[in-house]
């Protein structure tokens, strides 16, 4: 037989738990929010709490209506309850710009009539809806960020083809970085521009100031002279022609007939299919001697003569203040907490941006292809914050964007893995840099002793990369080559 005993015992266990307050939860939620969601949250809070007042809003009603559908209950004339407000609403409707064919619709009509692959169609569509009111992408996303890494066929070569195809559509010269590049593209497509004209349009428009043939001739001649004083200076396209005042006059007349804003006859509609990028920071390089890092002011030292200035993109958020005439202590305190959480978002975004710029300084100085390996943990340790705080700003699904000299880039773009390098100075080389090196080798095979890139196997690529200081195995080369959408040497 078995005997059963029943009894009671007491045990002590000590646990340490941390619970987030409602204020902390709101603060971290603000950090993860996009600009439009944050705008909605501000307006919602202001409507519920009379202690918070919206002073001004840089975004017009028509712009807000363009990105979000009108709430019928909020904006119908019957809900206004007064003739004055109804008249104000009617005035908004009457002053809304007449809907013409948008640039995006005009370009999509042309794209739909072309015989292109599914990948090229999708990429071209993204490029078209990434154009601003001038038909340029300089203020929008950098085209490379539109490539879908899950679709191997979408390569940089395909991207270049898609851009060129759109540039040749009507109106000619859209899908350029800026109006200056548009002029150059228009001249190239027309095919009858002189050597001097193309030379000026290729990033040297300052030679046209003032727009007088004699002055242009002097400036071009001076430019040519100064250029050839440089050590290792390469040949210029104008070295083979005779520079005359007549040639300068012809170039000036030709350039003046080009249209720097080819999309001016169309309405821009970037929000009809794709959301505008959520820009949270702008990064600008400025001149300044001996400037040291000051993250609290958004300053990151660049070199002895310059520094980077980071600015929080608050222009799309309404300006708010706490009403001094409201005496309900509870409402005032809640408004103060709300404003404090908005300030937390701003300061955290700026601090993280500064840490990223400092860690990826080579990119911000030299441009794409110069990223270093960087993890979210590294940024978190640098700032003394939790990695999840960094992730709320930099996750790929809901990433924020940095407006840089090289275009718009998602914050997640700056976090990349890497491999060891032979160079003690470099330490590790990012995967982005390795992909750039692979592309360079395959596109310049003669430089490496091959007749063409079709015969360079992954094993030979591995050897060449090792010779260039990048320790990488053949299987890793294969992985990166597949990510670039390139076939192996047997199928290329």
N, C-alpha and C positions, 0 to 999 in steps of 0.2 A: 504494500500500500504506500501511496505517496501522501505526504503531509504538505499542506499549504499554509504558509504563514503570510499574514498581511500586516503591513506596518507603514508608517509615514516617516519620511526623512526630509530634511531641509538642506538645500544647497544654495550657496551664494555665488552669483556670477556677475562680474563687473564688465560692462560694455560701454564703449564710447561712441555715440552717434551724433552726427551733426545734421540738423534739419535746416533747410534753407527757408528764410523768411519770404513773405510775399514780395517784398521789395527786391530781394536778391533774385527771385524767380523772374520778376518783370525785367530786371536789368539784363540777365543773360538772354531772355527772349528777345529783347530789343537788339542785341548784338547779332542774333541770327536772322532777324527780319530784313527783307529787302526794303528799298526806299518807298515803294508804293504802299506796302503793308504798314510801314511805319507812319506814313502820311495818314492813312486811314485810322490808325491807332490814336494819333494826335487829335484829329478831328473828332473822333468818338469821345475821347476823354474831355475835350473842350466843351462838347455838347452836354456832357453829364456833370461837369464840375465848373460852376460859374467863376471860380477863383482863377481859372486859367483862361487867358485871352489870346486869340490869334490876331497879331498886329498886322501882318502882311503875308502874302504868298506870291512867290515869283512865278509860279505856274498858273497860266490863265485857265479859265473854265473850259475853253475850247480844247486845250491840250489835255486836260483831265478827261474830257469826253472822248477824245481820240483813243485813249488807252483803256478806258473802262466804259461799259454801257451805263447810260443814265438810269438812275433808280426812279422808276415811274412814281412811286409813292412819295418820294422826297421832292421831286421836281415838277409834279403836275400842278397846273394852275389852281385846281380845286383845293389842294392841300395847303396852299399858301394862306388862304383865309383872308386875303386882303387884296384890293385892286392894285395897290402900289407894288406889292411883291409880284403879282401876276404880270403887271406891265414890265417889271424888271426882267422877268423870265422870258417874256415875249421879245424883249429887246435883245436878249442873248441869242435867241433863235434867229432873229432877223439879221443880226450882225455876224452870224457864222458864215465863214467863207464858202462860197458855192462849190459844190463837189464837182471837180473836173476829173479827167482820167489821171490817175496817179502815175508817177514814174515807175513804181513797182508793177502796176498793172500793164503798162505799156511794154516794159521789158519782158514780163512773163508771157504776154501774147506772142512775142517773137520767139522766146525760148520754147514754147509749146509747139511751135511749127517746125522745130529742128529735130533731127534724128540723132539723139545723144543717148548714152547709156544711163541706167538708173542712178548710178553713183554720180555721174556728171550732172544730171538733172537736179539731184538733191543738193549738191554742192553749189551749183549755179543759183538755185533758188535762195539758198542761205546768203550768198554774196549779194543778190539783188535786194533782199530785205535788210541788208546791212549797210545800205547807202543812206546818207543824210540828205537834207533838202538841196544840197549842191550836187548831188550825185556822186559824192566822194565817201571813202571809208575812213579817212584820217581821224574823224571824231568818233568813230564807231569801233567795233571789234577788229583786231588785227586779223586779216584773212586766214592766217595759219591756224588760229584757234577754232576755226569753223570746220576743220578736218575731223572726221569721225574715226577715231583710232580703232573702233571695232569693225571698220570696213577697210580691209587691206588695200582695196583698189583706189581708195582716196589718198593719193600721194601729192607731194609738192608739185610734181610735174603736171598732174591733173589739175591742181589748183591754178597753176600758171596758164594752162589752156583755157580754163573756164573764165579767168579774168580777161584774157585777151579776147575771147569770144564776146563777152559782154561789152568790152570797150569798143568793139566794131559794130555793135548794134546801134539802132537809132534811139536817142541821139548819140552820135559818135563822141567818145571821150569820157563817158561815165566810168564808174568803178576804178577810179584812180585814187591815190592817197590824198591829193589836194588839187586845187585849181591849176597850180603850176605844172604838176605832172600831167594834168589833162591836156594842157596846151602842147606839151611835147608829144603825147600819144596821138593827138589829132594830126600834128605835122607828120609823124611817122606813117600814119594810116593814109593820109593824102598822097604821100610818096613823091611830092615835088618840091620839098623844102631844100634849100641850099645847105651846104656843109656848115656855113657860119650860123645859119638860123637854128639848126639842130644843136650846135655847140652852145648857143645862148640859152636855148630852151631847156637844156639838160642841167637844170639846177643853177643857172647863172643869170637869172633875170635881173639881178642888180646891175648888170652891165648896161641895161636900157635906161638907167636913171642918171641924167635926164634923157628923155627920148629924142635926141638929136643925133643925126648920122655922124657928125664930126666928133662928138663926145663919145659915142659908142665905139668908134674906130680907135680912139685914144685908149679907152678902157680895155678893149680887147687886146690891143698891142701890149699894154702894160701887164695885163694878166699873163699873156704868153711869155713875156720876158721874165717875170718873177717866177713863173712855174719852172722854167728851164734852169733857174739858178739852184733849184733843189737837188740834193744828191739823190741819185737813183730815180730821177724824174722820167716818167714814161712819155712816149710821143703823144701829141695832141692831134685831134682830127684836123684842126686848122693849120697844122704845119705844112700841109701840102697845097695850100691855096694862097693866092695873093690877096692881102687885106687892103681894100680900098673903101673910100667913102661911099661910092656907088653901091658896093656890096652891102655895106652897113645899112644904107637907105632901103634897099630891097628887103633885107631881113626885117627891118622895122615895119615896113608896110605889110609884109606877110604875117608877122606875129599879131598885128593889130586887127587882122581880119578873122583871127581865130576867136572862139568863144570860151572864156575861162569858166563859165557856168552853163554847160550844155543842158542841165536839167531845169533851167529857170522857167520853162513853159509848162512844167508839170508840178502837181502837188505831191509832196513827199508823204508816204504812208508807211513808215517803218513799223507801226504798231498793229497793222491789220493781221499779220500772221505771226510775227515774232515780237517778244517783249524787248523794250529798250534795255541795254545793259545797265546793271545797277552799279554805277560808278560811286565808290566811296572815298577814293583818294586820288589826287593829282600829284604827279612827281615832276618837278621842274628843276633843271640845272641852272644855277645862278653863279655869277662872278662874285668872288669874295675871298680875300687873303686870310689865311690862318684861322678859318672858322672851324670850331670843334663840334663834336656831336652834342646835340641838345634835343633829345627825343620829345621832351615836354613841349617844345616849340616847333616840332616837326622838322628839325634840321639834322642832316646827316653829312658829315664831311666827305668831300670827294677827293680833292687833291689840294695842293698848296694855294691854288688860284681860284677854286670853285667849291661849291657845296650844293647839296640837293635840298630843295624846300618842298615838304609834303603839306598838302592842304586838304582838309576834310571837305568833302563835296556836300555841303549843307544847303546849297542853293535851291535844291528841289524840295526842301522841307520848309514848311511855313515857319515864320518868325513868331515866337510866342513870348508871353510874359505873365507874371502873376499879378493879378489886379490888386492894387494897393487899397482900393476902396471897399474891398470885400472883407468882412470881419468875422466870418464863420471860421473859427480856428481849425476845425477838423478839415474843412475843404481846402483851406490855405496850406495846411501841413501835407495833405495828399498831393496837392499841386506841386509843392516843393520836392516831394519824393519823386514825382513823375519827371520833373525837370532834371533832378539829380541823376536819374537813371539814363536820361537822354545824354547828359554830359559824360556819364560813364561809357556809353557806347562810343561817343566821339573820341574820348581820350584813349580808349582801348584800341580802336581802329588805327589811330595815328601812331601809337606806340608799336603795334604789330607791323604797320607799314614801314616804320623807320628801321625796325629790326630786320625785315626782309630786304630793304634797300641796302643796308649795311652788309648783310650776308651775301647778296647777289650784286655787289657793286660793279663787277665786270660787265654784267648784262646792261645795267643802266648807263654805263659809259660807252660800251662798244656795240650793244644791240644783241639781237637773237643769235644763238649759237655759242653763248658765253656763260651759260648757267653752271653753277656748281652744285654738287649734291647738297640737299637741304631737307631736313625733316621738321615736322611740326613740333616734335619734342625739343629740338634745338632752339627754336624761337621761344617756346614756353620756358625753357631753362634760362635763356638770355634775359627774359623779362620777369622771371620769377612768378609765372602764372601757371594755371593748370592747362595741360594739352587740349582738353575739351574746349577751353575758351578760344584757343587758336582755331580749332576745327569748326567752331560756329561761324567763323569768318571765312575759312578757306576750304570748306567741303565742296566737292565738285558739283554736287547736285544743286546747291543754292549759293554758288560762289559770288563773291563781290569782285569788282574790277578795279584795276589801277590804270589810270590814264597817264601813259608815259610818252617820251619822245618818239618811241618806236610804234606807238599805237596802244589800243586797249588790250589788256591781258587779264584773265581771271587770276585771282590770288592763288588758286590751286596750281597754276602754271609754274610758279616759282619753287614748288616743292618737288624735288626729283631725286631719284636714286642715282647711284654711280658705281664705278669700279676704281681700284687702286691704280695709281700712276707711278712710273719710274721716277718722276720728278718729285723731290722732297718739297719743292715750293708749291706744287699743285695739290699734292696729297691724294685726293680723289678727283675723278673726272665724271661729270654728270652724264646720264644716259642721253640727254638731248645733244650734248657735245659729241658723243660717240656716233650718234646717228648722222650728225652733220659731217663728221669725218668719213663715214662710210659713203655717204652721198658724194662727197668731194672726190674720193678715190675712184668711184665708179664713173663719175662724169669727166675725170681727167686722167684716164688710164695711161696715156703716153708719158706723163710725168713720172709714172711708177714703173715704166719699162714694159707696158702692155700695149698692143695695137688697139684694142677696144675693151670696154668694161664687161662685155659679154663673157669673156674668158676668165674673169677673176672669180675664183671659187671662194666659198666661205673660209676655207683653210688658208688660202692666200691672203684674204682680207685680214684674218687674224694675225698672220705674220707681219703684214704691212703696218697694222695698227700697233703691234708690239714694238716695231722699229720706230714708230712715232711716239713711243713712251706710254702707250695704253696697254696695260696687261689685260688681255681678254682672250678667253677660250673660243674655239670654233663654234661650240653650241650656243654661246652667248651672242656671237656675231649673227648666227642664224636667227635667234630670237629678235634681235634689233632689226635685222633685214626684213623679217616678216612683218614687224610693226610698221616699217616704212612702206609696206606693200610691194616690195621688190621680189621678183622670182629668183630662184637659184640659177647658177651659171648654165645648167643644162636646159632650162626653159627660157632664159632671157634671149 
